[in-house]
């Protein structure tokens, strides 16, 4: 979120993880985006790509580590775009 805003010349304080939509901060904006995304998923679901599932299974069979979207979004997780 920070890099996206910076690339557009938008400066906001980082804020706190619990910032709500009434706060002008990077984390508040990220939380709002996450809320909209979750609403979208509940309304429309997701499309499953069988070839992607097969690839992940093949990688795991070869003991190559993969990270699912849920674990990758945990605060502090490597690769989490909000950290």
Legacy VTK file of the C-alpha trace (Angstrom):
# vtk DataFile Version 3.0
C-alpha trace
ASCII
DATASET POLYDATA
POINTS 83 float
0.000 0.000 0.000
2.805 2.407 0.918
4.653 1.904 -2.380
1.413 2.315 -4.352
0.670 5.632 -2.639
4.251 6.871 -2.912
4.334 6.082 -6.644
1.434 8.511 -7.024
2.917 11.234 -4.829
0.478 10.591 -1.973
1.932 10.929 1.504
0.149 9.500 4.534
1.439 8.471 7.961
1.792 4.720 8.429
-0.700 4.609 11.294
-1.636 1.675 13.504
-2.866 -1.776 12.420
-6.263 -1.124 13.999
-6.872 2.217 12.212
-10.441 2.526 10.978
-11.841 4.411 7.988
-12.062 7.632 10.011
-8.247 7.816 10.208
-6.113 9.123 7.371
-3.246 6.634 7.361
-1.726 3.979 5.129
-2.986 1.211 7.379
-6.510 2.663 7.552
-6.622 2.757 3.770
-5.277 -0.803 3.616
-7.888 -1.968 6.115
-10.645 -0.343 4.067
-9.325 -1.971 0.888
-9.269 -5.349 2.664
-12.849 -4.843 3.831
-14.033 -4.045 0.278
-12.136 -7.053 -1.047
-13.693 -9.390 1.523
-17.155 -8.072 0.617
-16.420 -8.717 -3.050
-15.298 -12.289 -2.316
-18.455 -12.972 -0.288
-20.663 -11.654 -3.102
-18.843 -13.127 -6.099
-16.630 -15.937 -4.799
-13.394 -16.895 -6.519
-12.558 -18.742 -9.691
-10.362 -21.774 -9.131
-7.662 -22.480 -11.687
-7.028 -26.223 -11.763
-3.635 -25.725 -13.435
-2.536 -23.552 -10.501
-3.718 -26.164 -8.006
-1.794 -28.830 -9.924
1.349 -26.675 -9.924
1.225 -26.128 -6.159
0.705 -29.847 -5.569
3.652 -30.661 -7.821
5.891 -28.139 -6.040
4.910 -29.483 -2.637
5.535 -33.050 -3.805
9.071 -31.912 -4.637
9.278 -30.368 -1.134
9.392 -26.850 -2.535
7.827 -24.495 -0.021
4.694 -22.619 -0.991
2.680 -20.046 0.958
-1.069 -19.844 0.775
-2.814 -16.480 0.653
-4.102 -16.667 4.207
-0.761 -17.333 5.871
0.948 -14.819 3.615
-1.339 -12.066 4.872
-0.523 -12.492 8.549
1.016 -9.322 10.015
4.777 -9.499 9.777
4.742 -12.373 7.278
7.429 -12.130 4.629
5.787 -10.956 1.437
2.821 -9.351 3.209
2.182 -6.171 1.205
1.026 -4.270 4.291
4.334 -4.644 6.134
LINES 1 84
83 0 1 2 3 4 5 6 7 8 9 10 11 12 13 14 15 16 17 18 19 20 21 22 23 24 25 26 27 28 29 30 31 32 33 34 35 36 37 38 39 40 41 42 43 44 45 46 47 48 49 50 51 52 53 54 55 56 57 58 59 60 61 62 63 64 65 66 67 68 69 70 71 72 73 74 75 76 77 78 79 80 81 82
